[in-house]
Amino acid sequence: MSASVVPQSFDDLWNQQDGNDVLLSLRRLREELLRREMSPEDPSEAFLAIQGAALRFRPPPRLQQQDNDRNQSSPRSMDEATIRLHWSITEEALGLVTVLSCTCVGPAWRSQMQDRRLRAAQRKAHLDGSRTESRIITSESKFPQIPEILPGAMLRFAASILPLLSHEASTSSMQTTESRHWEERNASIAISQRYLVLALCSQTPMISEEVGKPVSQSKGSLDGPKESIWTIPGVIDVMEEMVLFWLSLATEPKPSNDWSCTYQVTSAIADLTGVGWRARPGHKAGALVVNCLLGIAETGIGFVGVGLDASHSRPKEAHRSEYYQSVLNAIQALAHLANRGSIPIQLQETVTHRAFRLHIAFERFKNLLAGVSPYGDIAIAPTDNAEERAPLLMQMDSLSSESADLVGALLNSQFATANAMQSLLKVIKSPHSILSTNVGDKGDSKECMMRGVAIRMISSSLWRRGSVCRREYSKSTLRLVREVSQTVFSTIKEKRSETDTIDNLIYELLALARDTVVALGLFAEWQFSSMDNKTSANEWAIFIAAVEEAFLTWQDYSQIRKKPTTSHRSADAISRLFDGAQLECISLLLRIGACLDKFVQMERSPFHAIVGNTSQKKLYLFILRTVVVRIPSADAELLGLSAFRAWMKFLSRPMNLADRIAEIIIEGFAKCSDGTYVHSPNVRETCLRVLSKRISEVSVFSSKENSAIQAQSVMHMMNSQSSSRIKDIVIPVLRSILVEDAT
């Protein structure tokens, strides 16, 4: 067949009235397109010819076909051979449209959209007056121009077959062979539909040259393909119909070793949501799509986790890969929908809770495979070795990360924040009492893990660097973190008095307490990361009290590591837990000191105007009296310098300047019970230098004569009084310190 015959052959479809001739022509055209890798001159005319042939030989709906079987005397009834021929023509027509979209229409449409975006960008740059040298964009595509309505018409043609399959479920009167034939037909049509959609909207799939059927798909990605904008208008209803049809096939009861259809469907949906498709959130289809994807993920995790302990046999690696990819694609598709605010409002809280439980399951499996279970209530199977666990660990790590991204997308979405927050706050405020559980109980360990992960997720969402301030949740979450910390610490104290060993419950509670310290660190970094002074006086009071309680408690728990353990965990694991928690505490304090130094250099207070001297002073005294005497000397010196500089810089009122200077001197030269100074010589010297500079500034300012302006006269009087109080209060304090040192 010559190159000029192909488009003429599409036209010949209009003149063929015999079904067998049409079927042969459709097959021949498909093979020709695949073999020669060429396109018709006018793809729209070719599509119309294919569609016309399919409509002339359209099979009856399945329900009507069953009625015809019971009423063969009807003049409109078709015999079985004719119905089978019509179905073959329909399937071949859809397959040919799919090949046409993969080889011509899809690439041409994407090239056309890319060219349009480039031209729009060029016009925008020209209107903005950009000085960048512009160039005229000329399309050199080998593909023909695609009419705007052609991609949508092809999708509507593919969806028009679905009503014929609306009663695909088997009935008791239908033979098993016939039922299997319908299942194969449904699967074939669904495959063609998926690849038609992907060819038009995403990346062009690979096509088998032998039969013209798709043989592989592009994998879903959370970032999505390069084209992240949905470019086909007017097809939202037909797309919903096709996606729900695919999901109905993917969620049908099937053997546990046959998840290939589920993998293909979830991969296609992940790609589609990645390029901007979504089901209408306010429509029934939106809820159905979300529930189906969640169901696939929840069912698949059960198969992915099979064989992780000695009580289950391992599935074949090919089957496990299908489970893993199906779950991964389903979670990625949900994350795409969440990022675009497409989760129905009535499902947002439920989706958050179910996604959170998926993340917990992935974390538990990951910890099991890694051999380090921070809440370990399950032991490693003795038959596992590092080489066998390595690929499974990578899969679980990926699933855990993707599920965390899904929950994070819900928490950070302006459309779902309220419901997502409520879902996780319920987990933290669970009525389950950790005080009344039995030691070693698996439910208790899972409860601790869920609370810890929920605290980490909420704090990461609320207090990450650059996040939008959500005051209605920040204060309540901070108070809740402190309450959980207090409950955990009091429980550990009671358990310590009952036993001389470290049991599972104490270990799990310690891990939960560590999570609260991490949350406090995120709050501190968030507070000091911007210049808008977001934190109120009440929040500062809660934060300082929580930090003080956590720091002192972890310092007290340093004696626990010396006790023997009754759990299966090694002493190294326990030591890592304590070291990590104490490092988090010190890191939190050092971050506070570093931020104070930054604000001192900028000469701008890190505290809001409503945060009074009492709250600020409490922070400085906590650092100087409690922290510096319990941490390594190098860190203590850094924190001491930061606290003294900030105290002198920000805690200032003209009328009590002398009193403040006296307090700072007393703190700077404080001594321990053995007579040694609390602070290093460098800290004491810096304290004196800062105070001397401040006193000099006050004296110079008070000597200036600015009596012409009333406000400056008042300031002059106030600073004169401050100078007088400095002589009466500060000098005697310095004299007493020097005399004491001399003796």
Secondary structure, 3 states (H helix, E strand, C coil): CCCCHHHHHHHHCCCCCCHHHHHHHHHHHHHHHHHHCCCCCCHHHHHHHHHHHHHHCCCCCHHHHHHHHHCCCCCCCCCHHHHHHHHHHHHHHHHHHHHHHHHHHHHHHHHHHHHHHHHHHHHHHHHCCCCCCCCCCCCCCCCCCCCCCHHHHHHHHHHCCHHHHCCCCCCCCCCHHHHHHHHHHHHHHHHHHHHHHHHHHCCCCEECCCCCCEEECCCCCCCCCCCCCCCCCCCHHHHHHHHHHHHHHHCCCCCCCCCHHHHHHHHHHHHHHHCCCCCCCCCHHHHHHHHHHHHHHHHHHHHHCCCCCCCCCCCCHHHHHHHHHHHHHHHHHHHHHHHCCCCCHHHHHHHHHHHHHHHHHHHHHHHHHHCCCCCCCCCCCCCCCHHHHHHHHHHHHHHHHHHHHHHHHHHHCCCCHHHHHHHHHHHHCCCCCCCCCCCCCHHHHHHHHHHHHHHHHHHHHHCCCCCCCCHHHHHHHHHHHHHHHHHHHHHHHHHHHHCCCECHHHHHHHHHHHHHHHHHHHHHHHHHCCCCCCCCHHHHHHHHHHHHHHHHHHHHHHHHHHCCECCCCCHHHHHHHHHHHHHHHHHHHHHHHHHHHHHHHHCCCCCCCCCCHHHHHHHHHHHHHHHCCCCCHHHHHHHHHHHHHHHHHHCCCHHHHHHHHHHHHHHHCCECCCCCECCCHHHHHHHHHHHHHHHHHHHHHHHCCCCCCHHHHHHHHHHHHHHHHHHHHHHHHHHHHHHHHHC
